């Protein structure tokens, strides 16, 4: 029996890990959903910050300054 457990240790650990994830999703899905949405918000915020920095750089690079008026 111990030889069988040693030989299939990865399968046993994977099965128990899958069972734990399934139980977590079944009983604690609101917490998992909140965690996923928070991570999604952080990643989208980082993308928007990077896009804003690129936009500011392009605005500075291609800004048109009016020549001064001669009276």
PyMOL Python script that loads the backbone (N, CA, C, O; Angstrom):
from pymol import cmd

cmd.read_pdbstr("""\
ATOM      1  N   UNK A   1       0.825  -1.199   0.000  1.00  0.00           N
ATOM      2  CA  UNK A   1       0.000   0.000   0.000  1.00  0.00           C
ATOM      3  C   UNK A   1       0.867   1.259   0.000  1.00  0.00           C
ATOM      4  O   UNK A   1       0.589   2.193  -0.753  1.00  0.00           O
ATOM      5  N   UNK A   2       1.922   1.302   0.839  1.00  0.00           N
ATOM      6  CA  UNK A   2       2.769   2.484   0.898  1.00  0.00           C
ATOM      7  C   UNK A   2       3.491   2.702  -0.425  1.00  0.00           C
ATOM      8  O   UNK A   2       3.725   3.838  -0.838  1.00  0.00           O
ATOM      9  N   UNK A   3       3.845   1.589  -1.091  1.00  0.00           N
ATOM     10  CA  UNK A   3       4.523   1.692  -2.378  1.00  0.00           C
ATOM     11  C   UNK A   3       3.591   2.334  -3.405  1.00  0.00           C
ATOM     12  O   UNK A   3       4.020   3.155  -4.216  1.00  0.00           O
ATOM     13  N   UNK A   4       2.322   1.955  -3.363  1.00  0.00           N
ATOM     14  CA  UNK A   4       1.328   2.528  -4.276  1.00  0.00           C
ATOM     15  C   UNK A   4       1.138   4.019  -3.997  1.00  0.00           C
ATOM     16  O   UNK A   4       1.017   4.818  -4.925  1.00  0.00           O
ATOM     17  N   UNK A   5       1.113   4.385  -2.725  1.00  0.00           N
ATOM     18  CA  UNK A   5       0.967   5.804  -2.375  1.00  0.00           C
ATOM     19  C   UNK A   5       2.187   6.607  -2.819  1.00  0.00           C
ATOM     20  O   UNK A   5       2.049   7.727  -3.311  1.00  0.00           O
ATOM     21  N   UNK A   6       3.386   6.036  -2.647  1.00  0.00           N
ATOM     22  CA  UNK A   6       4.596   6.734  -3.080  1.00  0.00           C
ATOM     23  C   UNK A   6       4.631   6.898  -4.589  1.00  0.00           C
ATOM     24  O   UNK A   6       5.042   7.940  -5.101  1.00  0.00           O
ATOM     25  N   UNK A   7       4.201   5.870  -5.292  1.00  0.00           N
ATOM     26  CA  UNK A   7       4.256   5.891  -6.740  1.00  0.00           C
ATOM     27  C   UNK A   7       3.249   6.880  -7.326  1.00  0.00           C
ATOM     28  O   UNK A   7       3.497   7.443  -8.392  1.00  0.00           O
ATOM     29  N   UNK A   8       2.146   7.096  -6.669  1.00  0.00           N
ATOM     30  CA  UNK A   8       1.083   7.967  -7.177  1.00  0.00           C
ATOM     31  C   UNK A   8       0.909   9.220  -6.332  1.00  0.00           C
ATOM     32  O   UNK A   8      -0.196   9.753  -6.228  1.00  0.00           O
ATOM     33  N   UNK A   9       1.991   9.689  -5.730  1.00  0.00           N
ATOM     34  CA  UNK A   9       1.906  10.843  -4.826  1.00  0.00           C
ATOM     35  C   UNK A   9       1.410  12.094  -5.546  1.00  0.00           C
ATOM     36  O   UNK A   9       0.607  12.844  -4.991  1.00  0.00           O
ATOM     37  N   UNK A  10       1.873  12.330  -6.772  1.00  0.00           N
ATOM     38  CA  UNK A  10       1.435  13.515  -7.515  1.00  0.00           C
ATOM     39  C   UNK A  10      -0.049  13.487  -7.824  1.00  0.00           C
ATOM     40  O   UNK A  10      -0.728  14.511  -7.752  1.00  0.00           O
ATOM     41  N   UNK A  11      -0.551  12.303  -8.171  1.00  0.00           N
ATOM     42  CA  UNK A  11      -1.984  12.176  -8.455  1.00  0.00           C
ATOM     43  C   UNK A  11      -2.812  12.410  -7.199  1.00  0.00           C
ATOM     44  O   UNK A  11      -3.871  13.036  -7.247  1.00  0.00           O
ATOM     45  N   UNK A  12      -2.324  11.907  -6.089  1.00  0.00           N
ATOM     46  CA  UNK A  12      -3.060  12.074  -4.826  1.00  0.00           C
ATOM     47  C   UNK A  12      -3.063  13.534  -4.410  1.00  0.00           C
ATOM     48  O   UNK A  12      -4.102  14.068  -4.023  1.00  0.00           O
ATOM     49  N   UNK A  13      -1.913  14.179  -4.488  1.00  0.00           N
ATOM     50  CA  UNK A  13      -1.833  15.599  -4.118  1.00  0.00           C
ATOM     51  C   UNK A  13      -2.675  16.444  -5.064  1.00  0.00           C
ATOM     52  O   UNK A  13      -3.364  17.365  -4.625  1.00  0.00           O
ATOM     53  N   UNK A  14      -2.627  16.138  -6.363  1.00  0.00           N
ATOM     54  CA  UNK A  14      -3.448  16.868  -7.332  1.00  0.00           C
ATOM     55  C   UNK A  14      -4.928  16.675  -7.094  1.00  0.00           C
ATOM     56  O   UNK A  14      -5.710  17.620  -7.199  1.00  0.00           O
ATOM     57  N   UNK A  15      -5.316  15.444  -6.772  1.00  0.00           N
ATOM     58  CA  UNK A  15      -6.732  15.182  -6.492  1.00  0.00           C
ATOM     59  C   UNK A  15      -7.215  15.905  -5.249  1.00  0.00           C
ATOM     60  O   UNK A  15      -8.314  16.461  -5.234  1.00  0.00           O
ATOM     61  N   UNK A  16      -6.396  15.899  -4.207  1.00  0.00           N
ATOM     62  CA  UNK A  16      -6.778  16.618  -2.981  1.00  0.00           C
ATOM     63  C   UNK A  16      -6.793  18.125  -3.208  1.00  0.00           C
ATOM     64  O   UNK A  16      -7.646  18.827  -2.665  1.00  0.00           O
ATOM     65  N   UNK A  17      -5.857  18.623  -4.006  1.00  0.00           N
ATOM     66  CA  UNK A  17      -5.861  20.045  -4.326  1.00  0.00           C
ATOM     67  C   UNK A  17      -7.096  20.433  -5.127  1.00  0.00           C
ATOM     68  O   UNK A  17      -7.698  21.479  -4.886  1.00  0.00           O
ATOM     69  N   UNK A  18      -7.471  19.580  -6.083  1.00  0.00           N
ATOM     70  CA  UNK A  18      -8.692  19.827  -6.851  1.00  0.00           C
ATOM     71  C   UNK A  18      -9.935  19.782  -5.987  1.00  0.00           C
ATOM     72  O   UNK A  18     -10.855  20.581  -6.160  1.00  0.00           O
ATOM     73  N   UNK A  19      -9.957  18.836  -5.053  1.00  0.00           N
ATOM     74  CA  UNK A  19     -11.090  18.760  -4.128  1.00  0.00           C
ATOM     75  C   UNK A  19     -11.172  20.012  -3.268  1.00  0.00           C
ATOM     76  O   UNK A  19     -12.259  20.544  -3.041  1.00  0.00           O
ATOM     77  N   UNK A  20     -10.029  20.483  -2.793  1.00  0.00           N
ATOM     78  CA  UNK A  20     -10.012  21.699  -1.976  1.00  0.00           C
ATOM     79  C   UNK A  20     -10.498  22.901  -2.784  1.00  0.00           C
ATOM     80  O   UNK A  20     -11.269  23.719  -2.282  1.00  0.00           O
ATOM     81  N   UNK A  21     -10.048  23.009  -4.034  1.00  0.00           N
ATOM     82  CA  UNK A  21     -10.497  24.123  -4.878  1.00  0.00           C
ATOM     83  C   UNK A  21     -12.002  24.023  -5.154  1.00  0.00           C
ATOM     84  O   UNK A  21     -12.704  25.034  -5.142  1.00  0.00           O
ATOM     85  N   UNK A  22     -12.496  22.804  -5.403  1.00  0.00           N
ATOM     86  CA  UNK A  22     -13.924  22.620  -5.653  1.00  0.00           C
ATOM     87  C   UNK A  22     -14.743  23.012  -4.425  1.00  0.00           C
ATOM     88  O   UNK A  22     -15.758  23.698  -4.544  1.00  0.00           O
ATOM     89  N   UNK A  23     -14.300  22.576  -3.246  1.00  0.00           N
ATOM     90  CA  UNK A  23     -15.016  22.950  -2.019  1.00  0.00           C
ATOM     91  C   UNK A  23     -14.957  24.452  -1.775  1.00  0.00           C
ATOM     92  O   UNK A  23     -15.927  25.054  -1.313  1.00  0.00           O
ATOM     93  N   UNK A  24     -13.812  25.050  -2.087  1.00  0.00           N
ATOM     94  CA  UNK A  24     -13.687  26.499  -1.934  1.00  0.00           C
ATOM     95  C   UNK A  24     -14.651  27.218  -2.864  1.00  0.00           C
ATOM     96  O   UNK A  24     -15.304  28.179  -2.461  1.00  0.00           O
ATOM     97  N   UNK A  25     -14.742  26.760  -4.099  1.00  0.00           N
ATOM     98  CA  UNK A  25     -15.650  27.403  -5.049  1.00  0.00           C
ATOM     99  C   UNK A  25     -17.114  27.171  -4.688  1.00  0.00           C
ATOM    100  O   UNK A  25     -17.955  28.042  -4.915  1.00  0.00           O
ATOM    101  N   UNK A  26     -17.422  26.006  -4.129  1.00  0.00           N
ATOM    102  CA  UNK A  26     -18.819  25.719  -3.778  1.00  0.00           C
ATOM    103  C   UNK A  26     -19.265  26.516  -2.558  1.00  0.00           C
ATOM    104  O   UNK A  26     -20.345  27.106  -2.563  1.00  0.00           O
ATOM    105  N   UNK A  27     -18.442  26.536  -1.519  1.00  0.00           N
ATOM    106  CA  UNK A  27     -18.869  27.140  -0.259  1.00  0.00           C
ATOM    107  C   UNK A  27     -18.422  28.586  -0.071  1.00  0.00           C
ATOM    108  O   UNK A  27     -19.062  29.337   0.664  1.00  0.00           O
ATOM    109  N   UNK A  28     -17.357  28.976  -0.711  1.00  0.00           N
ATOM    110  CA  UNK A  28     -16.837  30.333  -0.497  1.00  0.00           C
ATOM    111  C   UNK A  28     -16.751  31.098  -1.811  1.00  0.00           C
ATOM    112  O   UNK A  28     -15.855  31.925  -1.981  1.00  0.00           O
ATOM    113  N   UNK A  29     -17.666  30.840  -2.744  1.00  0.00           N
ATOM    114  CA  UNK A  29     -17.567  31.487  -4.037  1.00  0.00           C
ATOM    115  C   UNK A  29     -17.687  33.005  -3.979  1.00  0.00           C
ATOM    116  O   UNK A  29     -17.056  33.673  -4.798  1.00  0.00           O
ATOM    117  N   UNK A  30     -18.460  33.596  -3.059  1.00  0.00           N
ATOM    118  CA  UNK A  30     -18.471  35.068  -3.024  1.00  0.00           C
ATOM    119  C   UNK A  30     -17.092  35.657  -2.698  1.00  0.00           C
ATOM    120  O   UNK A  30     -16.704  36.683  -3.257  1.00  0.00           O
ATOM    121  N   UNK A  31     -16.362  35.007  -1.798  1.00  0.00           N
ATOM    122  CA  UNK A  31     -15.021  35.495  -1.471  1.00  0.00           C
ATOM    123  C   UNK A  31     -14.081  35.344  -2.651  1.00  0.00           C
ATOM    124  O   UNK A  31     -13.267  36.226  -2.925  1.00  0.00           O
ATOM    125  N   UNK A  32     -14.197  34.220  -3.350  1.00  0.00           N
ATOM    126  CA  UNK A  32     -13.357  33.992  -4.529  1.00  0.00           C
ATOM    127  C   UNK A  32     -13.699  35.026  -5.606  1.00  0.00           C
ATOM    128  O   UNK A  32     -12.807  35.573  -6.254  1.00  0.00           O
ATOM    129  N   UNK A  33     -14.988  35.287  -5.790  1.00  0.00           N
ATOM    130  CA  UNK A  33     -15.413  36.279  -6.783  1.00  0.00           C
ATOM    131  C   UNK A  33     -14.888  37.672  -6.421  1.00  0.00           C
ATOM    132  O   UNK A  33     -14.415  38.399  -7.295  1.00  0.00           O
ATOM    133  N   UNK A  34     -14.965  38.041  -5.168  1.00  0.00           N
ATOM    134  CA  UNK A  34     -14.452  39.337  -4.729  1.00  0.00           C
ATOM    135  C   UNK A  34     -12.956  39.414  -4.972  1.00  0.00           C
ATOM    136  O   UNK A  34     -12.460  40.434  -5.451  1.00  0.00           O
ATOM    137  N   UNK A  35     -12.233  38.361  -4.650  1.00  0.00           N
ATOM    138  CA  UNK A  35     -10.787  38.331  -4.851  1.00  0.00           C
ATOM    139  C   UNK A  35     -10.441  38.481  -6.331  1.00  0.00           C
ATOM    140  O   UNK A  35      -9.540  39.242  -6.686  1.00  0.00           O
ATOM    141  N   UNK A  36     -11.155  37.758  -7.193  1.00  0.00           N
ATOM    142  CA  UNK A  36     -10.898  37.845  -8.635  1.00  0.00           C
ATOM    143  C   UNK A  36     -11.218  39.240  -9.158  1.00  0.00           C
ATOM    144  O   UNK A  36     -10.467  39.783  -9.968  1.00  0.00           O
ATOM    145  N   UNK A  37     -12.317  39.822  -8.706  1.00  0.00           N
ATOM    146  CA  UNK A  37     -12.692  41.160  -9.174  1.00  0.00           C
ATOM    147  C   UNK A  37     -11.716  42.229  -8.686  1.00  0.00           C
ATOM    148  O   UNK A  37     -11.436  43.182  -9.413  1.00  0.00           O
ATOM    149  N   UNK A  38     -11.200  42.086  -7.480  1.00  0.00           N
ATOM    150  CA  UNK A  38     -10.199  43.028  -6.979  1.00  0.00           C
ATOM    151  C   UNK A  38      -8.931  42.933  -7.825  1.00  0.00           C
ATOM    152  O   UNK A  38      -8.362  43.957  -8.206  1.00  0.00           O
ATOM    153  N   UNK A  39      -8.488  41.725  -8.119  1.00  0.00           N
ATOM    154  CA  UNK A  39      -7.305  41.558  -8.976  1.00  0.00           C
ATOM    155  C   UNK A  39      -7.545  42.117 -10.374  1.00  0.00           C
ATOM    156  O   UNK A  39      -6.648  42.718 -10.965  1.00  0.00           O
ATOM    157  N   UNK A  40      -8.745  41.923 -10.903  1.00  0.00           N
ATOM    158  CA  UNK A  40      -9.088  42.471 -12.213  1.00  0.00           C
ATOM    159  C   UNK A  40      -9.060  43.995 -12.182  1.00  0.00           C
ATOM    160  O   UNK A  40      -8.552  44.625 -13.110  1.00  0.00           O
ATOM    161  N   UNK A  41      -9.599  44.587 -11.128  1.00  0.00           N
ATOM    162  CA  UNK A  41      -9.587  46.044 -11.002  1.00  0.00           C
ATOM    163  C   UNK A  41      -8.183  46.602 -10.895  1.00  0.00           C
ATOM    164  O   UNK A  41      -7.880  47.643 -11.479  1.00  0.00           O
ATOM    165  N   UNK A  42      -7.318  45.917 -10.148  1.00  0.00           N
ATOM    166  CA  UNK A  42      -5.936  46.370 -10.022  1.00  0.00           C
ATOM    167  C   UNK A  42      -5.227  46.306 -11.369  1.00  0.00           C
ATOM    168  O   UNK A  42      -4.498  47.228 -11.738  1.00  0.00           O
ATOM    169  N   UNK A  43      -5.440  45.218 -12.101  1.00  0.00           N
ATOM    170  CA  UNK A  43      -4.764  45.089 -13.394  1.00  0.00           C
ATOM    171  C   UNK A  43      -5.301  46.102 -14.402  1.00  0.00           C
ATOM    172  O   UNK A  43      -4.525  46.680 -15.162  1.00  0.00           O
ATOM    173  N   UNK A  44      -6.608  46.326 -14.422  1.00  0.00           N
ATOM    174  CA  UNK A  44      -7.165  47.329 -15.333  1.00  0.00           C
ATOM    175  C   UNK A  44      -6.707  48.735 -14.958  1.00  0.00           C
ATOM    176  O   UNK A  44      -6.447  49.557 -15.837  1.00  0.00           O
ATOM    177  N   UNK A  45      -6.607  49.014 -13.676  1.00  0.00           N
ATOM    178  CA  UNK A  45      -6.099  50.316 -13.241  1.00  0.00           C
ATOM    179  C   UNK A  45      -4.668  50.533 -13.699  1.00  0.00           C
ATOM    180  O   UNK A  45      -4.307  51.633 -14.116  1.00  0.00           O
ATOM    181  N   UNK A  46      -3.856  49.494 -13.624  1.00  0.00           N
ATOM    182  CA  UNK A  46      -2.478  49.600 -14.105  1.00  0.00           C
ATOM    183  C   UNK A  46      -2.419  49.854 -15.600  1.00  0.00           C
ATOM    184  O   UNK A  46      -1.584  50.626 -16.070  1.00  0.00           O
ATOM    185  N   UNK A  47      -3.308  49.202 -16.354  1.00  0.00           N
ATOM    186  CA  UNK A  47      -3.349  49.415 -17.799  1.00  0.00           C
ATOM    187  C   UNK A  47      -3.774  50.849 -18.105  1.00  0.00           C
ATOM    188  O   UNK A  47      -3.187  51.495 -18.973  1.00  0.00           O
ATOM    189  N   UNK A  48      -4.786  51.350 -17.402  1.00  0.00           N
ATOM    190  CA  UNK A  48      -5.249  52.713 -17.642  1.00  0.00           C
ATOM    191  C   UNK A  48      -4.193  53.739 -17.252  1.00  0.00           C
ATOM    192  O   UNK A  48      -4.043  54.754 -17.932  1.00  0.00           O
ATOM    193  N   UNK A  49      -3.454  53.490 -16.162  1.00  0.00           N
ATOM    194  CA  UNK A  49      -2.376  54.391 -15.770  1.00  0.00           C
ATOM    195  C   UNK A  49      -1.288  54.435 -16.842  1.00  0.00           C
ATOM    196  O   UNK A  49      -0.783  55.506 -17.180  1.00  0.00           O
ATOM    197  N   UNK A  50      -0.934  53.275 -17.368  1.00  0.00           N
ATOM    198  CA  UNK A  50       0.083  53.219 -18.414  1.00  0.00           C
ATOM    199  C   UNK A  50      -0.401  53.944 -19.668  1.00  0.00           C
ATOM    200  O   UNK A  50       0.372  54.652 -20.313  1.00  0.00           O
ATOM    201  N   UNK A  51      -1.675  53.770 -20.015  1.00  0.00           N
ATOM    202  CA  UNK A  51      -2.218  54.434 -21.193  1.00  0.00           C
ATOM    203  C   UNK A  51      -2.238  55.956 -20.994  1.00  0.00           C
ATOM    204  O   UNK A  51      -1.979  56.710 -21.933  1.00  0.00           O
ATOM    205  N   UNK A  52      -2.543  56.398 -19.782  1.00  0.00           N
ATOM    206  CA  UNK A  52      -2.559  57.828 -19.509  1.00  0.00           C
ATOM    207  C   UNK A  52      -1.157  58.419 -19.616  1.00  0.00           C
ATOM    208  O   UNK A  52      -0.979  59.521 -20.136  1.00  0.00           O
ATOM    209  N   UNK A  53      -0.161  57.678 -19.119  1.00  0.00           N
ATOM    210  CA  UNK A  53       1.225  58.157 -19.213  1.00  0.00           C
ATOM    211  C   UNK A  53       1.658  58.267 -20.663  1.00  0.00           C
ATOM    212  O   UNK A  53       2.363  59.206 -21.031  1.00  0.00           O
ATOM    213  N   UNK A  54       1.241  57.309 -21.497  1.00  0.00           N
ATOM    214  CA  UNK A  54       1.574  57.370 -22.925  1.00  0.00           C
ATOM    215  C   UNK A  54       0.879  58.564 -23.559  1.00  0.00           C
ATOM    216  O   UNK A  54       1.474  59.271 -24.373  1.00  0.00           O
ATOM    217  N   UNK A  55      -0.388  58.795 -23.188  1.00  0.00           N
ATOM    218  CA  UNK A  55      -1.131  59.930 -23.738  1.00  0.00           C
ATOM    219  C   UNK A  55      -0.505  61.261 -23.354  1.00  0.00           C
ATOM    220  O   UNK A  55      -0.420  62.163 -24.187  1.00  0.00           O
ATOM    221  N   UNK A  56      -0.066  61.401 -22.113  1.00  0.00           N
ATOM    222  CA  UNK A  56       0.584  62.639 -21.671  1.00  0.00           C
ATOM    223  C   UNK A  56       1.897  62.834 -22.423  1.00  0.00           C
ATOM    224  O   UNK A  56       2.217  63.950 -22.830  1.00  0.00           O
ATOM    225  N   UNK A  57       2.655  61.761 -22.609  1.00  0.00           N
ATOM    226  CA  UNK A  57       3.913  61.852 -23.341  1.00  0.00           C
ATOM    227  C   UNK A  57       3.667  62.282 -24.786  1.00  0.00           C
ATOM    228  O   UNK A  57       4.376  63.143 -25.307  1.00  0.00           O
ATOM    229  N   UNK A  58       2.661  61.684 -25.434  1.00  0.00           N
ATOM    230  CA  UNK A  58       2.369  62.062 -26.817  1.00  0.00           C
ATOM    231  C   UNK A  58       1.868  63.494 -26.909  1.00  0.00           C
ATOM    232  O   UNK A  58       2.192  64.201 -27.863  1.00  0.00           O
ATOM    233  N   UNK A  59       1.081  63.934 -25.931  1.00  0.00           N
ATOM    234  CA  UNK A  59       0.624  65.322 -25.930  1.00  0.00           C
ATOM    235  C   UNK A  59       1.798  66.286 -25.801  1.00  0.00           C
ATOM    236  O   UNK A  59       1.828  67.315 -26.475  1.00  0.00           O
ATOM    237  N   UNK A  60       2.764  65.964 -24.944  1.00  0.00           N
ATOM    238  CA  UNK A  60       3.947  66.824 -24.807  1.00  0.00           C
ATOM    239  C   UNK A  60       4.794  66.797 -26.063  1.00  0.00           C
ATOM    240  O   UNK A  60       5.351  67.816 -26.470  1.00  0.00           O
ATOM    241  N   UNK A  61       4.889  65.634 -26.671  1.00  0.00           N
ATOM    242  CA  UNK A  61       5.738  65.470 -27.840  1.00  0.00           C
ATOM    243  C   UNK A  61       5.176  66.215 -29.044  1.00  0.00           C
ATOM    244  O   UNK A  61       5.930  66.839 -29.790  1.00  0.00           O
ATOM    245  N   UNK A  62       3.873  66.157 -29.240  1.00  0.00           N
ATOM    246  CA  UNK A  62       3.257  66.756 -30.418  1.00  0.00           C
ATOM    247  C   UNK A  62       2.417  67.982 -30.086  1.00  0.00           C
ATOM    248  O   UNK A  62       1.459  68.277 -30.801  1.00  0.00           O
ATOM    249  N   UNK A  63       2.749  68.697 -29.030  1.00  0.00           N
ATOM    250  CA  UNK A  63       1.968  69.878 -28.671  1.00  0.00           C
ATOM    251  C   UNK A  63       2.289  71.001 -29.645  1.00  0.00           C
ATOM    252  O   UNK A  63       3.432  71.178 -30.065  1.00  0.00           O
ATOM    253  N   UNK A  64       1.269  71.742 -29.987  1.00  0.00           N
ATOM    254  CA  UNK A  64       1.409  72.865 -30.921  1.00  0.00           C
ATOM    255  C   UNK A  64       1.369  74.134 -30.101  1.00  0.00           C
ATOM    256  O   UNK A  64       0.383  74.419 -29.421  1.00  0.00           O
ATOM    257  N   UNK A  65       2.437  74.887 -30.169  1.00  0.00           N
ATOM    258  CA  UNK A  65       2.485  76.161 -29.464  1.00  0.00           C
ATOM    259  C   UNK A  65       2.290  77.277 -30.478  1.00  0.00           C
ATOM    260  O   UNK A  65       2.969  77.335 -31.503  1.00  0.00           O
ATOM    261  N   UNK A  66       1.346  78.163 -30.168  1.00  0.00           N
ATOM    262  CA  UNK A  66       1.085  79.280 -31.076  1.00  0.00           C
ATOM    263  C   UNK A  66       2.233  80.270 -31.015  1.00  0.00           C
ATOM    264  O   UNK A  66       2.760  80.549 -29.939  1.00  0.00           O
ATOM    265  N   UNK A  67       2.616  80.793 -32.150  1.00  0.00           N
ATOM    266  CA  UNK A  67       3.673  81.816 -32.121  1.00  0.00           C
ATOM    267  C   UNK A  67       3.141  83.090 -31.477  1.00  0.00           C
ATOM    268  O   UNK A  67       1.947  83.379 -31.567  1.00  0.00           O
ATOM    269  N   UNK A  68       4.023  83.859 -30.825  1.00  0.00           N
ATOM    270  CA  UNK A  68       3.562  85.103 -30.205  1.00  0.00           C
ATOM    271  C   UNK A  68       3.111  86.100 -31.265  1.00  0.00           C
ATOM    272  O   UNK A  68       3.667  86.178 -32.361  1.00  0.00           O
ATOM    273  N   UNK A  69       2.066  86.870 -30.892  1.00  0.00           N
ATOM    274  CA  UNK A  69       1.539  87.890 -31.837  1.00  0.00           C
ATOM    275  C   UNK A  69       2.428  89.130 -31.840  1.00  0.00           C
ATOM    276  O   UNK A  69       2.866  89.598 -30.789  1.00  0.00           O
ATOM    277  N   UNK A  70       2.680  89.641 -33.010  1.00  0.00           N
ATOM    278  CA  UNK A  70       3.418  90.899 -33.119  1.00  0.00           C
ATOM    279  C   UNK A  70       2.413  92.026 -33.305  1.00  0.00           C
ATOM    280  O   UNK A  70       1.614  91.992 -34.241  1.00  0.00           O
ATOM    281  N   UNK A  71       2.440  93.015 -32.433  1.00  0.00           N
ATOM    282  CA  UNK A  71       1.500  94.147 -32.534  1.00  0.00           C
ATOM    283  C   UNK A  71       2.148  95.326 -33.173  1.00  0.00           C
ATOM    284  O   UNK A  71       1.511  96.366 -33.340  1.00  0.00           O
TER     285      UNK A  71
END
""", "prot")
cmd.dss("prot")
cmd.show_as("cartoon", "prot")
cmd.util.cbc("prot")
cmd.orient("prot")
